């Protein structure tokens, strides 16, 4: 890996899964809290496999702990259901590759990359940092896309791409009309990231 001195050195590396396995193998009392946490998370996932509703309850609980409102949580979960119905249609109509899913999603409105850059997000889930209005118009684009695709019996990537553009245009026009009436942009750089520490605190 490239070092700060500009040279490359052999470096031990591990992904998250490998790091967790390493922690499990450490015979130290200091690693015990991590091992207990891993056991707890594993048990929770086993429960969710038997009863998927538990995962929804956990997601709702986590969002509320992060300070989201009940109304926001309801809109977030409703939007996810709309998204799932769209991706289910894509799968059934012959859209298989994950990169094709991303390409079709970008055709429904502002690209995911552009939206994340606007909100200064990196690995975070974009939808978890959308406002209520952004969630609503995203859901409108995806709902419109699915219904148009279904009515046109779109098959494969090309036909679904055309439906995605039409669905995205419907949501875009609705969004523009609202922005004209309110004088405010629906798509903003606002996010739910913790406040950044100021320079003195960092120093």
LUMPA-560723 format. One line per 5 residues: number of its first residue (from 1); their letters; for each residue x, y, z of N, C-alpha, C, O. Coordinates in Angstrom, 3 decimals. Layout:
BEGIN
NUM = A = X/Y/Z/X/Y/Z/X/Y/Z/X/Y/Z | ...
END
This chain:
BEGIN
1 = XXXXX = 0.843/-1.195/0.000/0.000/0.000/0.000/0.877/1.243/0.000/2.003/1.224/0.497 | 0.343/2.327/-0.566/1.083/3.578/-0.653/1.168/4.233/0.717/0.147/4.411/1.381 | 2.370/4.591/1.145/2.578/5.224/2.441/2.666/6.737/2.283/2.675/7.257/1.168 | 2.730/7.431/3.410/2.779/8.899/3.382/4.075/9.412/2.772/4.151/10.563/2.342 | 5.111/8.546/2.733/6.368/8.975/2.133/6.403/8.751/0.624/7.429/8.971/-0.021
6 = XXXXX = 5.278/8.313/0.068/5.185/8.118/-1.373/5.636/6.759/-1.860/5.556/6.467/-3.053 | 6.113/5.917/-0.940/6.560/4.582/-1.317/5.507/3.541/-0.953/4.639/3.778/-0.113 | 5.605/2.386/-1.601/4.658/1.307/-1.332/5.319/0.236/-0.471/6.471/-0.139/-0.688 | 4.554/-0.251/0.518/5.071/-1.267/1.426/4.070/-2.407/1.544/2.863/-2.210/1.410 | 4.601/-3.616/1.800/3.716/-4.750/2.083/2.984/-4.477/3.388/3.598/-4.136/4.399
11 = XXXXX = 1.671/-4.629/3.354/0.852/-4.277/4.513/-0.189/-5.350/4.768/-0.831/-5.830/3.834 | -0.361/-5.731/6.037/-1.421/-6.678/6.396/-2.766/-5.966/6.322/-2.941/-4.892/6.899 | -3.704/-6.563/5.616/-5.027/-5.958/5.450/-6.116/-6.993/5.716/-5.876/-8.197/5.628 | -7.306/-6.515/6.038/-8.443/-7.414/6.263/-9.726/-6.657/6.021/-9.825/-5.465/6.311 | -10.721/-7.370/5.480/-12.033/-6.741/5.347/-12.782/-6.890/6.672/-12.267/-7.490/7.616
16 = XXXXX = -13.997/-6.343/6.741/-14.737/-6.344/8.005/-14.996/-7.757/8.507/-14.833/-8.040/9.693 | -15.399/-8.641/7.604/-15.688/-10.022/8.004/-14.451/-10.698/8.585/-14.540/-11.401/9.592 | -13.304/-10.488/7.955/-12.070/-11.089/8.445/-11.663/-10.503/9.795/-11.179/-11.224/10.668 | -11.861/-9.196/9.964/-11.527/-8.565/11.237/-12.368/-9.132/12.378/-11.861/-9.358/13.477 | -13.649/-9.361/12.116/-14.519/-9.927/13.142/-14.100/-11.350/13.499/-14.183/-11.758/14.657
21 = XXXXX = -13.648/-12.105/12.489/-13.166/-13.465/12.759/-11.890/-13.419/13.590/-11.689/-14.263/14.464 | -11.023/-12.437/13.326/-9.794/-12.282/14.108/-10.137/-11.976/15.560/-9.538/-12.534/16.479 | -11.112/-11.080/15.762/-11.536/-10.728/17.119/-12.041/-11.957/17.862/-11.757/-12.136/19.047 | -12.796/-12.808/17.158/-13.314/-14.021/17.782/-12.200/-14.944/18.263/-12.383/-15.688/19.227 | -11.052/-14.902/17.601/-9.955/-15.818/17.929/-9.006/-15.273/18.992/-8.115/-15.993/19.443
26 = XXXXX = -9.178/-14.020/19.401/-8.266/-13.413/20.382/-8.593/-13.918/21.788/-9.698/-13.676/22.276 | -7.664/-14.613/22.455/-7.906/-15.136/23.808/-7.607/-14.093/24.879/-6.715/-14.283/25.706 | -8.347/-13.001/24.862/-8.109/-11.921/25.811/-9.425/-11.421/26.389/-10.410/-11.319/25.658 | -9.471/-11.105/27.684/-10.685/-10.559/28.303/-11.139/-9.262/27.635/-12.326/-8.936/27.638 | -10.180/-8.525/27.059/-10.529/-7.259/26.413/-11.366/-7.483/25.153/-12.090/-6.585/24.724
31 = XXXXX = -11.270/-8.671/24.562/-12.038/-8.968/23.359/-13.425/-9.510/23.685/-14.275/-9.633/22.804 | -13.645/-9.832/24.953/-14.916/-10.453/25.344/-16.140/-9.597/25.026/-17.134/-10.139/24.543 | -16.114/-8.276/25.275/-17.295/-7.455/24.930/-17.650/-7.534/23.455/-18.828/-7.547/23.097 | -16.631/-7.587/22.590/-16.874/-7.692/21.156/-17.481/-9.047/20.811/-18.376/-9.139/19.971 | -16.988/-10.103/21.467/-17.504/-11.446/21.223/-18.970/-11.546/21.659/-19.787/-12.170/20.982
36 = XXXXX = -19.288/-10.925/22.795/-20.675/-10.932/23.276/-21.583/-10.171/22.315/-22.715/-10.579/22.053 | -21.069/-9.061/21.794/-21.846/-8.281/20.828/-22.095/-9.084/19.563/-23.206/-9.070/19.033 | -21.083/-9.780/19.073/-21.228/-10.603/17.878/-22.255/-11.706/18.102/-23.055/-12.001/17.215 | -22.234/-12.318/19.291/-23.201/-13.365/19.610/-24.620/-12.793/19.646/-25.570/-13.427/19.187 | -24.746/-11.593/20.196/-26.057/-10.937/20.288/-26.600/-10.619/18.896/-27.765/-10.879/18.598
41 = XXXXX = -25.738/-10.051/18.047/-26.158/-9.707/16.685/-26.515/-10.965/15.899/-27.499/-10.982/15.160 | -25.711/-12.022/16.061/-26.003/-13.281/15.377/-27.336/-13.855/15.794/-28.095/-14.350/14.962 | -27.622/-13.790/17.082/-28.899/-14.299/17.598/-30.061/-13.479/17.047/-31.098/-14.035/16.685 | -29.891/-12.159/16.982/-30.953/-11.294/16.449/-31.232/-11.615/14.987/-32.390/-11.640/14.569 | -30.181/-11.863/14.204/-30.380/-12.175/12.789/-31.085/-13.514/12.623/-31.890/-13.681/11.707
46 = XXXXX = -30.790/-14.474/13.505/-31.475/-15.762/13.454/-32.959/-15.592/13.758/-33.802/-16.243/13.140 | -33.276/-14.720/14.708/-34.674/-14.436/15.025/-35.382/-13.793/13.838/-36.534/-14.113/13.546 | -34.685/-12.884/13.154/-35.280/-12.184/12.018/-35.495/-13.124/10.834/-36.419/-12.929/10.045 | -34.641/-14.145/10.709/-34.809/-15.122/9.640/-36.098/-15.912/9.836/-36.765/-16.281/8.869 | -36.440/-16.166/11.095/-37.678/-16.883/11.419/-38.881/-15.956/11.342/-39.952/-16.347/10.878
51 = XXXXX = -38.693/-14.713/11.804/-39.774/-13.728/11.827/-39.265/-12.420/11.220/-38.769/-11.568/11.957 | -39.373/-12.229/9.880/-38.839/-11.041/9.203/-39.377/-9.713/9.743/-38.734/-8.675/9.590 | -40.537/-9.746/10.364/-41.105/-8.503/10.898/-40.202/-7.889/11.963/-40.232/-6.679/12.190 | -39.400/-8.731/12.614/-38.488/-8.231/13.634/-37.467/-7.259/13.037/-37.069/-6.295/13.691 | -37.043/-7.511/11.794/-36.072/-6.629/11.155/-36.676/-5.251/10.900/-35.989/-4.235/11.006
56 = XXXXX = -37.961/-5.222/10.565/-38.640/-3.943/10.367/-38.741/-3.177/11.678/-38.534/-1.964/11.722 | -39.063/-3.903/12.748/-39.160/-3.270/14.069/-37.800/-2.718/14.495/-37.714/-1.641/15.085 | -36.740/-3.469/14.188/-35.394/-3.036/14.566/-35.002/-1.786/13.792/-34.422/-0.857/14.353 | -35.325/-1.765/12.486/-35.003/-0.595/11.665/-35.742/0.635/12.189/-35.165/1.716/12.305 | -37.018/0.457/12.503/-37.822/1.573/13.017/-37.251/2.083/14.335/-37.150/3.291/14.547
61 = XXXXX = -36.882/1.167/15.211/-36.317/1.540/16.505/-35.006/2.300/16.342/-34.762/3.284/17.039 | -34.162/1.838/15.415/-32.874/2.504/15.188/-33.062/3.913/14.640/-32.373/4.842/15.061 | -33.999/4.074/13.694/-34.250/5.410/13.135/-34.747/6.378/14.209/-34.339/7.538/14.250 | -35.629/5.887/15.073/-36.142/6.733/16.153/-35.029/7.118/17.126/-34.996/8.244/17.622 | -34.121/6.184/17.397/-32.993/6.472/18.288/-32.081/7.535/17.686/-31.433/8.291/18.409
66 = XXXXX = -32.037/7.586/16.348/-31.202/8.565/15.663/-31.890/9.924/15.552/-31.345/10.859/14.965 | -33.089/10.023/16.119/-33.770/11.312/16.154/-34.756/11.572/15.031/-35.262/12.687/14.902 | -35.040/10.561/14.213/-36.032/10.751/13.152/-37.431/10.797/13.772/-37.681/10.185/14.810 | -38.321/11.519/13.131/-39.698/11.604/13.615/-40.495/10.376/13.182/-40.102/9.653/12.266 | -41.622/10.155/13.857/-42.498/9.032/13.491/-42.955/9.183/12.041/-43.051/8.204/11.301
71 = XXXXX = -43.235/10.425/11.650/-43.707/10.687/10.295/-42.627/10.353/9.271/-42.912/9.781/8.219 | -41.369/10.718/9.594/-40.260/10.417/8.687/-40.079/8.912/8.551/-39.897/8.397/7.448 | -40.130/8.210/9.682/-39.949/6.754/9.676/-41.026/6.084/8.829/-40.744/5.164/8.061 | -42.258/6.554/8.979/-43.363/5.994/8.204/-43.131/6.199/6.705/-43.367/5.297/5.901 | -42.668/7.396/6.341/-42.416/7.689/4.932/-41.236/6.879/4.407/-41.248/6.422/3.264
76 = XXXXX = -40.216/6.703/5.249/-39.026/5.928/4.846/-39.399/4.475/4.581/-38.947/3.889/3.597 | -40.207/3.897/5.435/-40.591/2.496/5.281/-41.554/2.313/4.109/-41.488/1.314/3.393 | -42.446/3.283/3.920/-43.369/3.228/2.796/-42.601/3.345/1.478/-42.905/2.652/0.507 | -41.606/4.228/1.459/-40.794/4.399/0.260/-39.987/3.155/-0.063/-39.766/2.836/-1.231 | -39.542/2.447/0.979/-38.783/1.223/0.749/-39.661/0.152/0.118/-39.208/-0.609/-0.738
81 = XXXXX = -40.916/0.097/0.544/-41.854/-0.863/-0.043/-42.082/-0.555/-1.517/-42.137/-1.462/-2.348 | -42.213/0.731/-1.836/-42.377/1.149/-3.234/-41.150/0.763/-4.052/-41.264/0.284/-5.180 | -39.988/0.977/-3.470/-38.737/0.618/-4.145/-38.651/-0.893/-4.388/-38.257/-1.331/-5.468 | -39.018/-1.672/-3.389/-38.952/-3.128/-3.510/-39.873/-3.641/-4.620/-39.510/-4.560/-5.354 | -41.055/-3.053/-4.741/-41.994/-3.468/-5.784/-41.424/-3.171/-7.166/-41.623/-3.941/-8.106
86 = XXXXX = -40.709/-2.039/-7.286/-40.104/-1.688/-8.566/-38.982/-2.662/-8.912/-38.929/-3.173/-10.030 | -38.086/-2.922/-7.963/-36.976/-3.832/-8.249/-37.478/-5.258/-8.495/-36.876/-6.004/-9.268 | -38.574/-5.635/-7.842/-39.166/-6.955/-8.108/-39.634/-7.033/-9.561/-39.454/-8.052/-10.227 | -40.237/-5.939/-10.045/-40.683/-5.923/-11.440/-39.486/-6.022/-12.374/-39.522/-6.761/-13.358 | -38.426/-5.280/-12.069/-37.231/-5.328/-12.906/-36.684/-6.752/-12.998/-36.317/-7.215/-14.079
91 = XXXXX = -36.632/-7.432/-11.875/-36.126/-8.808/-11.864/-36.994/-9.714/-12.733/-36.490/-10.525/-13.509 | -38.307/-9.557/-12.584/-39.239/-10.400/-13.335/-39.216/-10.108/-14.831/-39.549/-10.966/-15.648 | -38.817/-8.882/-15.181/-38.835/-8.488/-16.602/-37.476/-8.645/-17.275/-37.273/-8.166/-18.391 | -36.553/-9.312/-16.601/-35.285/-9.625/-17.244/-34.131/-8.703/-16.949/-33.073/-8.832/-17.566 | -34.297/-7.768/-16.021/-33.177/-6.911/-15.615/-32.456/-7.623/-14.478/-32.978/-7.710/-13.366
96 = XXXXX = -31.271/-8.127/-14.751/-30.591/-8.989/-13.787/-29.398/-8.353/-13.089/-29.232/-8.503/-11.878 | -28.581/-7.654/-13.834/-27.329/-7.159/-13.298/-27.543/-5.993/-12.329/-28.383/-5.121/-12.554 | -26.752/-6.001/-11.235/-26.873/-4.947/-10.237/-26.541/-3.579/-10.815/-27.149/-2.577/-10.438 | -25.565/-3.536/-11.741/-25.226/-2.243/-12.345/-26.361/-1.736/-13.230/-26.499/-0.528/-13.422 | -27.175/-2.643/-13.770/-28.342/-2.219/-14.546/-29.391/-1.613/-13.620/-30.061/-0.646/-13.982
101 = XXXXX = -29.532/-2.183/-12.425/-30.455/-1.611/-11.437/-30.043/-0.173/-11.127/-30.885/0.724/-11.074 | -28.735/0.040/-10.923/-28.237/1.372/-10.598/-28.488/2.332/-11.748/-28.889/3.477/-11.535 | -28.251/1.861/-12.969/-28.455/2.708/-14.147/-29.924/3.099/-14.295/-30.236/4.245/-14.616 | -30.820/2.147/-14.060/-32.255/2.439/-14.151/-32.678/3.400/-13.048/-33.493/4.293/-13.280 | -32.130/3.223/-11.849/-32.452/4.117/-10.734/-32.056/5.542/-11.060/-32.803/6.477/-10.774
106 = XXXXX = -30.882/5.718/-11.659/-30.407/7.062/-11.999/-31.294/7.736/-13.041/-31.326/8.963/-13.130 | -32.014/6.938/-13.828/-32.887/7.500/-14.854/-34.211/7.998/-14.281/-34.970/8.678/-14.971 | -34.492/7.662/-13.023/-35.751/8.120/-12.427/-35.633/9.529/-11.849/-36.632/10.082/-11.388 | -34.455/10.117/-11.861/-34.287/11.468/-11.330/-32.821/11.817/-11.174/-31.988/11.363/-11.958 | -32.491/12.629/-10.157/-31.108/12.983/-9.864/-30.328/11.709/-9.576/-30.803/10.849/-8.834
111 = XXXXX = -29.129/11.577/-10.156/-28.372/10.350/-9.960/-27.997/10.182/-8.493/-27.833/11.158/-7.761 | -27.866/8.937/-8.084/-27.512/8.643/-6.697/-26.171/9.286/-6.350/-26.010/9.842/-5.264 | -25.212/9.210/-7.269/-23.889/9.787/-7.028/-23.973/11.291/-6.816/-23.366/11.823/-5.887 | -24.717/11.973/-7.665/-24.863/13.432/-7.549/-25.558/13.810/-6.247/-25.172/14.770/-5.579 | -26.585/13.046/-5.898/-27.352/13.326/-4.692/-26.482/13.128/-3.448/-26.545/13.929/-2.515
116 = XXXXX = -25.671/12.064/-3.430/-24.799/11.799/-2.287/-23.704/12.865/-2.180/-23.338/13.277/-1.079 | -23.191/13.302/-3.320/-22.169/14.345/-3.300/-22.751/15.644/-2.762/-22.088/16.364/-2.015 | -23.987/15.943/-3.139/-24.652/17.153/-2.662/-24.802/17.127/-1.143/-24.651/18.149/-0.474 | -25.103/15.944/-0.612/-25.301/15.795/0.829/-24.008/15.453/1.570/-24.017/15.249/2.784 | -22.895/15.391/0.832/-21.581/15.087/1.409/-21.585/13.734/2.120/-21.069/13.597/3.229
121 = XXXXX = -22.181/12.734/1.454/-22.229/11.384/1.999/-21.181/10.516/1.315/-20.815/10.764/0.166 | -20.706/9.509/2.015/-19.732/8.575/1.450/-20.346/7.184/1.390/-20.955/6.810/0.388 | -20.187/6.423/2.462/-20.715/5.055/2.471/-22.131/4.984/3.035/-22.750/3.920/3.035 | -22.646/6.121/3.517/-23.966/6.128/4.136/-25.080/5.860/3.113/-24.932/6.149/1.925 | -26.188/5.307/3.593/-27.356/5.071/2.753/-28.009/6.418/2.442/-28.377/7.161/3.352
126 = XXXXX = -28.148/6.725/1.161/-28.696/8.017/0.749/-30.089/8.259/1.315/-30.376/9.348/1.811 | -30.948/7.259/1.244/-32.335/7.446/1.674/-32.447/7.746/3.165/-33.392/8.402/3.602 | -31.487/7.268/3.936/-31.503/7.544/5.369/-31.187/9.003/5.668/-31.334/9.451/6.806 | -30.753/9.749/4.649/-30.418/11.160/4.841/-31.281/12.081/3.979/-30.972/13.260/3.810 | -32.362/11.528/3.440/-33.306/12.345/2.680/-34.320/13.004/3.613/-34.658/12.468/4.669
131 = XXXXX = -34.788/14.163/3.204/-35.873/14.811/3.936/-37.177/14.101/3.590/-37.212/13.253/2.699 | -38.245/14.450/4.295/-39.542/13.844/4.009/-39.952/14.121/2.561/-40.472/13.238/1.879 | -39.714/15.351/2.098/-40.078/15.710/0.720/-39.266/14.916/-0.290/-39.812/14.448/-1.289 | -37.971/14.756/-0.045/-37.123/13.989/-0.966/-37.588/12.541/-1.035/-37.611/11.943/-2.110 | -37.957/11.982/0.104/-38.459/10.609/0.129/-39.740/10.476/-0.676/-39.925/9.509/-1.415
136 = XXXXX = -40.626/11.458/-0.527/-41.918/11.413/-1.212/-41.740/11.479/-2.732/-42.364/10.707/-3.461 | -40.900/12.391/-3.210/-40.722/12.529/-4.654/-39.912/11.376/-5.237/-40.094/11.016/-6.400 | -39.032/10.806/-4.448/-38.316/9.603/-4.893/-39.298/8.457/-5.057/-39.245/7.715/-6.038 | -40.199/8.318/-4.083/-41.217/7.267/-4.144/-42.157/7.501/-5.329/-42.572/6.546/-5.986 | -42.497/8.772/-5.606/-43.369/9.085/-6.736/-42.709/8.664/-8.049/-43.363/8.100/-8.926
141 = XXXXX = -41.407/8.942/-8.179/-40.672/8.554/-9.392/-40.680/7.043/-9.565/-40.873/6.546/-10.674 | -40.472/6.314/-8.481/-40.386/4.861/-8.559/-41.758/4.216/-8.741/-41.888/3.211/-9.439 | -42.768/4.789/-8.119/-44.133/4.296/-8.316/-44.575/4.527/-9.761/-45.144/3.638/-10.395 | -44.307/5.731/-10.273/-44.677/6.057/-11.652/-43.937/5.157/-12.631/-44.518/4.675/-13.604 | -42.661/4.935/-12.372/-41.855/4.077/-13.241/-42.426/2.666/-13.303/-42.555/2.096/-14.387
146 = XXXXX = -42.766/2.101/-12.154/-43.297/0.735/-12.131/-44.635/0.647/-12.847/-44.861/-0.280/-13.625 | -45.515/1.589/-12.597/-46.842/1.530/-13.216/-46.761/1.722/-14.725/-47.510/1.092/-15.471 | -45.857/2.590/-15.182/-45.668/2.782/-16.624/-45.078/1.517/-17.239/-45.511/1.073/-18.303 | -44.084/0.941/-16.560/-43.451/-0.286/-17.062/-44.468/-1.420/-17.144/-44.472/-2.191/-18.104 | -45.321/-1.515/-16.140/-46.341/-2.565/-16.135/-47.351/-2.358/-17.262/-47.736/-3.308/-17.944
151 = XXXXX = -47.775/-1.109/-17.451/-48.778/-0.826/-18.489/-48.207/-1.052/-19.887/-48.927/-1.453/-20.801 | -46.919/-0.793/-20.047/-46.262/-0.987/-21.349/-45.669/-2.387/-21.489/-45.144/-2.748/-22.542 | -45.759/-3.172/-20.409/-45.181/-4.521/-20.376/-43.712/-4.488/-20.793/-43.263/-5.265/-21.635 | -42.981/-3.562/-20.173/-41.563/-3.379/-20.488/-40.759/-4.622/-20.141/-40.945/-5.223/-19.083 | -39.863/-5.000/-21.046/-38.996/-6.156/-20.841/-37.539/-5.747/-21.074/-37.242/-4.975/-21.986
156 = XXXXX = -36.646/-6.267/-20.250/-35.225/-6.001/-20.439/-34.822/-4.588/-20.052/-35.652/-3.770/-19.655 | -33.542/-4.325/-20.175/-32.996/-3.044/-19.723/-33.482/-1.868/-20.556/-33.901/-0.854/-19.997 | -33.436/-1.977/-21.877/-33.752/-0.842/-22.745/-35.182/-0.343/-22.560/-35.411/0.858/-22.416 | -36.139/-1.261/-22.563/-37.537/-0.852/-22.408/-37.798/-0.307/-21.006/-38.571/0.636/-20.845 | -37.162/-0.889/-19.996/-37.347/-0.385/-18.635/-36.652/0.957/-18.437/-37.076/1.762/-17.608
161 = XXXXX = -35.586/1.198/-19.196/-34.916/2.495/-19.134/-35.839/3.594/-19.646/-35.866/4.696/-19.099 | -36.600/3.287/-20.704/-37.553/4.263/-21.249/-38.654/4.559/-20.227/-39.065/5.706/-20.053 | -39.124/3.500/-19.555/-40.156/3.684/-18.530/-39.607/4.497/-17.358/-40.317/5.315/-16.772 | -38.331/4.264/-17.020/-37.701/4.995/-15.911/-37.609/6.486/-16.215/-37.826/7.323/-15.338 | -37.286/6.809/-17.463/-37.214/8.223/-17.852/-38.578/8.895/-17.745/-38.687/10.034/-17.292
166 = XXXXX = -39.615/8.176/-18.166/-40.971/8.730/-18.109/-41.415/8.909/-16.663/-42.001/9.932/-16.305 | -41.130/7.904/-15.833/-41.501/8.004/-14.432/-40.747/9.108/-13.723/-41.310/9.833/-12.903 | -39.454/9.232/-14.046/-38.646/10.291/-13.455/-39.124/11.668/-13.866/-39.075/12.613/-13.079 | -39.594/11.781/-15.122/-40.078/13.064/-15.619/-41.344/13.506/-14.878/-41.532/14.691/-14.603 | -42.205/12.540/-14.560/-43.432/12.858/-13.819/-43.091/13.438/-12.450/-43.639/14.465/-12.049
171 = XXXXX = -42.182/12.772/-11.736/-41.782/13.245/-10.414/-41.051/14.588/-10.502/-41.237/15.460/-9.652 | -40.215/14.748/-11.541/-39.473/15.989/-11.706/-40.412/17.163/-11.943/-40.229/18.235/-11.367 | -41.417/16.961/-12.790/-42.368/18.033/-13.070/-43.158/18.416/-11.821/-43.406/19.594/-11.567 | -43.553/17.394/-11.039/-44.294/17.654/-9.791/-43.406/18.399/-8.801/-43.852/19.324/-8.122 | -42.146/17.983/-8.730/-41.202/18.635/-7.820/-40.975/20.088/-8.216/-40.960/20.973/-7.361
176 = XXXXX = -40.796/20.336/-9.523/-40.568/21.694/-10.007/-41.766/22.596/-9.715/-41.601/23.764/-9.363 | -42.968/22.045/-9.863/-44.172/22.833/-9.587/-44.241/23.214/-8.113/-44.597/24.344/-7.777 | -43.897/22.264/-7.226/-43.903/22.569/-5.795/-42.848/23.611/-5.466/-43.099/24.521/-4.676 | -41.665/23.484/-6.068/-40.591/24.437/-5.806/-40.970/25.830/-6.283/-40.592/26.824/-5.662 | -41.723/25.912/-7.394/-42.178/27.209/-7.896/-43.162/27.851/-6.922/-43.123/29.061/-6.698
181 = XXXXX = -44.036/27.041/-6.349/-45.046/27.548/-5.416/-44.436/27.965/-4.078/-44.859/28.955/-3.481 | -43.439/27.205/-3.605/-42.868/27.466/-2.277/-41.620/28.331/-2.306/-41.262/28.953/-1.306 | -40.953/28.367/-3.465/-39.702/29.110/-3.552/-38.542/28.387/-2.883/-37.485/28.975/-2.654 | -38.743/27.106/-2.569/-37.697/26.319/-1.899/-37.370/25.074/-2.711/-38.251/24.475/-3.327 | -36.094/24.687/-2.709/-35.669/23.491/-3.419/-35.980/22.252/-2.591/-35.708/22.204/-1.392
186 = XXXXX = -36.553/21.258/-3.249/-36.839/19.995/-2.568/-35.545/19.234/-2.311/-35.335/18.708/-1.218 | -34.678/19.176/-3.321/-33.399/18.471/-3.191/-32.387/19.421/-2.577/-32.074/20.457/-3.163 | -31.875/19.079/-1.410/-30.941/19.948/-0.703/-29.720/19.163/-0.232/-29.666/17.937/-0.334 | -28.753/19.897/0.281/-27.546/19.279/0.818/-27.688/18.890/2.273/-26.729/18.416/2.883 | -28.871/19.080/2.842/-29.081/18.744/4.254/-28.998/17.236/4.458/-29.424/16.459/3.604
191 = XXXXX = -28.446/16.835/5.593/-28.344/15.420/5.924/-28.543/15.238/7.426/-28.755/16.206/8.156 | -28.472/14.001/7.873/-28.645/13.700/9.288/-27.330/13.270/9.933/-27.330/12.598/10.965 | -26.213/13.658/9.327/-24.919/13.319/9.893/-24.700/14.097/11.195/-25.204/15.210/11.339 | -23.954/13.520/12.144/-23.650/14.247/13.380/-22.915/15.537/13.057/-22.158/15.574/12.087 | -23.111/16.595/13.836/-22.416/17.862/13.574/-20.904/17.661/13.577/-20.362/16.975/14.444
196 = XXXXX = -20.238/18.255/12.614/-18.784/18.126/12.528/-18.129/18.899/13.667/-18.590/19.979/14.036 | -17.054/18.344/14.222/-16.327/19.040/15.285/-15.588/20.233/14.698/-15.093/20.186/13.572 | -15.524/21.305/15.483/-14.823/22.464/14.956/-13.312/22.246/15.052/-12.845/21.275/15.645 | -12.578/23.154/14.466/-11.128/22.976/14.346/-10.453/22.852/15.700/-9.537/22.046/15.860 | -10.894/23.643/16.685/-10.260/23.612/18.003/-10.472/22.255/18.654/-9.552/21.710/19.264
201 = XXX = -11.682/21.700/18.533/-11.962/20.415/19.130/-11.121/19.319/18.507/-10.677/18.397/19.190 | -10.902/19.429/17.190/-10.088/18.435/16.486/-8.646/18.521/16.950/-7.983/17.504/17.155 | -8.159/19.774/17.117/-6.790/19.953/17.572/-6.626/19.499/19.024/-5.529/19.579/19.575
END
